[in-house]
């Protein structure tokens, strides 16, 4: 039976990954995979950063007549 429903299959897969990538690389890969999935979920659901984080971002607009960056007005 193929699939990851059997705990023995999961253990075998983890041993293979440990042999291929090493013990130091696996946590890094897990973190990067988690942050990638989190970013994908936020992009799909439209959940951006919290309003406090968004307020700290300095957004500039471009004046098309002079091609100069103009700071956005504060609200």
C-alpha positions in Angstrom: 0.0 0.0 0.0 1.4 3.4 -1.0 0.7 6.5 0.9 1.6 8.3 4.1 -1.3 6.9 6.2 1.1 4.3 7.7 3.5 5.7 10.4 6.1 3.3 9.2 6.0 5.0 5.8 6.5 8.4 7.4 9.4 7.2 9.5 11.0 5.6 6.4 10.6 8.9 4.5 12.2 10.9 7.4 15.2 8.5 7.5 15.7 8.9 3.8 15.5 12.7 4.0 17.9 12.7 7.0 20.4 10.6 4.9 20.1 12.9 1.9 20.1 16.3 3.5 21.6 15.8 6.9 20.4 16.8 10.4 21.5 20.4 10.1 19.6 21.1 6.9 16.2 19.6 7.7 15.1 22.2 10.2 16.1 25.0 7.8 14.0 23.3 5.1 11.0 23.0 7.4 11.2 26.6 8.3 11.4 27.8 4.7 8.6 25.5 3.7 6.4 26.8 6.5 7.1 30.4 5.7 6.4 29.8 2.0 3.1 28.1 2.8 2.2 30.9 5.2 2.9 33.5 2.5 0.9 31.5 0.0 -2.1 31.3 2.4 -1.9 35.1 3.1 -1.8 35.8 -0.7 -4.8 33.5 -1.3 -7.0 34.7 1.6 -6.0 38.3 1.3 -4.8 38.5 4.9 -2.0 41.0 4.8 0.0 42.2 7.7 -1.7 43.7 10.7 -2.8 47.3 10.4 0.0 48.4 12.7 2.6 46.8 10.4 1.0 48.3 7.3 1.0 51.8 8.9 4.7 51.6 9.5 5.4 51.1 5.7 6.4 54.4 4.0 4.6 54.4 0.7 5.7 56.8 -1.9 4.0 57.9 -5.1 5.6 59.0 -8.2 4.9 62.4 -9.7 4.7 61.5 -13.4 5.5 65.1 -14.5 8.9 65.1 -12.8 9.5 61.3 -12.2 10.3 62.1 -8.6 9.2 60.2 -5.6 6.7 62.1 -3.4 6.0 60.9 0.1 2.4 59.8 0.6 0.3 62.0 2.9 -0.1 61.0 6.5 -3.6 60.2 7.7 
